[in-house]
């Protein structure tokens, strides 16, 4: 009985996650991408494409943050010393 309860909770969480992905802003782009290559798009294909786009977006944000951390922080101080 414990296993079936755990399984039901897991299925509910997965369902909620999939529903979230389908209403996420990336879902429109994912559907456009998939519809270019085939006339029929399955829910699984759509979810996989949404996940791929989200991963891509996250990686871009991480790279952008890494670049911003590498910029010199003391550029304003140099300008004030000359004043």
C-alpha positions, 0 to 999 in steps of 0.5 A: 500500500505504501508503494502505491501511495508513493507512486501516486504522489510521484505521478501527481508531481510529474503531471504538475511539472508537465502542465507547468512546462506546457504553459511556459513561454518556451512552449510556443517556441518549442511548438514552432520548432517541432511544427517546422519538421513534422505535421504532427507533434506529440506531447512527449516531443513537445515536452522534450523540446521545451526542456531543451530550450529551457536548458539552453536558456539557463546555460546562456544566463550562466555564461552571461553572469560569468562574463559580468563577474569577470568585468573590472569592478573598480572602473569608477574609482579610477575616474574619481582619482583623476578628478 
